[in-house]
Amino acid sequence: MFDINPFAELSQSISPTIMQAFVIAMGVCVAGGTLFDIIHKGSAKYFFSLVKKGAERRSRNVPFGEKVSVAVNTTAHDVLASGEFCNVKRRLAHLMTMYGFLAYVISTAVMVFAYPTPASPAPTFLVNLWWLGIVVLALGCYWFWFFIRVDVAAEGNSPFRMVRADLFVVALMISATLGIIWAYLQVTGNFWSTFALGLYLLSTAVLFGSVPWSKFSHMFFKPAAAYQKNMSMANGGRRNLPAPSEKPSIYGKAQRHSHNY
């Protein structure tokens, strides 16, 4: 089962052109939604404002070689390893979701455009990657949603409580779950595969179509923000964050330093 391309099986009832058009439409939704976020919410304006402030506060000019080093370290630590998360469980859940999503989306695009029919069978490793990606993505979402969210793990609220900020992770979780269900029914020839496909496409359309109102576009801003923060620190500027809280004494009050602020 895990070596069968579900999209190739689907091509016997739906034209590959329609599948490809849907994938393209979802890509357009992401690009358009991100552009809307940049213009309407002023995300780009805020980011370049931070860059300008960092340049005004710098105390040294960073050599080109050091800039490259900062970019490499930022990519390795902040982007690829999600080093900004101190909590190990939260970090692992984030990495599962991120890498699962990338594997799922990339393998989907390759299978739909390069191997859309049984006449052009997809390599086994590619199909395996699709199944692995979507399953890891779903597990990461469920782990975060039911066990790691602050309002659930720390505040004791119901895991089914939702606010607008949860739109992205909920849509992602539902889309991945329905994708697994549909693919299983599709490759096993189950009658209900058509119904599952409709739900899968609907949830996927909500996921990619709700970019202007969800946190989807944050994945594009975070690497740039991390690089800007690290460059600001490298050139002697100040962090755009308050100083860490002072260690409390046994009486619950912050210990004072000898110098004044």
N, C-alpha and C positions, 0 to 999 in steps of 0.2 A: 504493500500500500504506500509506503513512504518513498518509493522510487517511481511513482506514477505522477505525471504532471497533470494536475486537475484542470488546468486551463486548456490543455490539449484535448482532454476528454470533453470539456464544455464546448469546444469548437464544432462538435458534431450537431449541436443544436443552435448555437449562436455564432455568427460570423466573427472570425478573428479581428476583422476591421472594427467591429463594434466594441470589442474588448479593448483594442488599442486606443480607440477614440475616448473610451471612459478613462483610461490611465492618463491620457493627455489632458483631459478635462480636469482631473484631480490635480495634476501638476500646475495647470493654469490657476486653479483655485488657490493653491499654496502661494504661487508667485503674486497673484493679485491681492490676496489677503495680507501677505507680508508688506507689500507696497502700501496698502491702505493703512496698516499699522504704523508704518514709518511716517506717512504724511498726516493722517488724521490724529493719531495719538501723540505725534511729535517725538517719537522714539529716536529718530536720527538727529533731530535738533538737540535733544537732551544729551545724546552721546557725544556729539561734536562740541557741545558746551563743556563737558567734562574734559575732553581732550584739550580745549583751549585753556581751561583753568589749570590743568596739569602742566601745560607749557609755561604758563605765567609763574608757577610756583617752583619750577625746576631750579636746581642749584648747580647743575653740571650738564654738559652735552654728552649724550651717550654715543660712543663710537659705533660704527656700522656692525662690527663683529659682535659687539655686546647686544645690539638690537636683534641680530639673528639668533643669538643664544637665548634671549628672552622669549622670542617667538617659538623656538624649538621647545624650551622648557614649559612654556604655557600650553602648547599643544599636547605635550606628553603628560603633564600633571593635571592641568585644569580641564582640558577637553577630553582626551582619550581615557584618563583614569578618574575623572570627576573628583579631583583632589580637594575641591571646596567643601565636600561633605565630610564632617568630622565623625558622624555616626556611621559605623561600619555597615549596619544593616541597611540604612537609607542609601548609602553609597552603592552597595551591591544591587539593591533593587533598581536604582537608577541606571547602573551599568547594564543589567539584564534588559531593561526596557529600551535603552538606547541602542545597544548592539543587536538585540532582537529585532527592533524596528528597522534598522539599516539593512540587516540580512534579508528580512521579509520584503521590504520595498524594492531593493536592488534586484533580488532574485525574481520577484514578480514581474518587474519591467523586462528583464532579460527573457524570461519564459514567454511572456505575452508577445513580445516583438520578434524574438529570434526563433522560438520553438513553439509556435501557436497551434500546431496540429500534430496528430499522431504520425503523419508522414515525415515530420522533422523532429524526432524524439530528443528531448532535452537530456544532457548528461546527468547521470545519476547523482553526482555530487551537488549539482545545482538544485535538483528537486529536494534532496536531503537538506540542503541549506535553507530552502523555503520552509519546509516543515519545522526544522530546528528553530529558525528565526521567529516564526509566528507563535510557536509553543513557548519559547523563552520570553517573548514579548508579553504574552498573556499572563504567564506566571509572575513576571516582574510587576505588572499592573495590579494583579490580585494581591500580591504580597504587600505592596505599598498601600493599596486602598483599604485593606481589612486589618493590617497589623502595624503600619508604620506612620500613617497620618497623625499629625500632632493632636488634632481634635478628637481622634479615636483612641490613640495609645496613651496620651497624657491627660486629656480632659474627660475621657469616658463617654463621649457622645456616641450615638449610634453610627455604625459604619455605613448605613444607608442614608444618612443625612447628606444632602447635597447643597452646594452654593454655586454661584456662577463660575468661580475660579476652578471648580472641579470638572468643567465641561470637557476639557482636553483629555484628561486621564480616563474619564468615564467613557467618552466616545471611542478612545483608543482601545480600552479594555473590551467593550462590547463588539467593536469591529473585529478584533483579533479572535475573540471567542466564536463569533458567528463564522469567521473565515475558516476556523478549524472544523466546525460542525459541517459547513457546506462542503469543504474539500473531502472530508471523510465520506459523506453521503454521495458525492459526485463520483469518486473513484470506486465506490462499492456498488454503484448503479441503483441506489435507493430512490424510490419515487419522490420522497420529500426533498430531494436536492434542489428542485426548482424553487420551492417555497423558501428554503434556507438561503438560496442565492439572492432572492429578492431582499431578504432582511440584511444580508451581508452587504449588498450594494447600497442599500439605504443608509446603514450605519457608517459605511465608508464615506458616502457623500456628506453625511453630517460631520464626520471627523475633518475632512479636508475643506468642506465648505464653510465651517465655522471658525476658520483661522482669525478673522478680524475680531472675534469675541472670545477667543480662547487663548491659552498660553503656547499654542503651537509655534508661533513665530519667535518665541524666546530662545529656541534652540539655535537660531541664526545670530541672535544678539549676544548670547553668553560668551562665545569665543572672543568676539571683538571687545566686550567689556572686560574680560579677564586679561587680555593682552594690554588694554589701556591701563588697567590697574597696576600690572606688573611693570610696565614702562614708566608709569608715574613714580613708582617706588625706586626704580633704577636711576632715574634722573634727579633723585633727591626731593621729589615732591611729596606732599602729604597724601595719605589715604583719604578717600572720600567717605570715610566712616568714622564714627566716634571712637575714642580710645577705649580699649578693653576696660571693663569694670575692675576696680581695685579689689584685691582679695579681702573678704570680710573677716573681721576678728571674731573671737569667741563670743563677743557680745552682739554680733550681728551688724556692726557698723564698719564702714570701710576704714582701713588703716591709712593714716595720713603720711605722706612723704615729708621729708624735712624741707623741701623747697615749696614755694608758692606757685600757684597756677595763674 
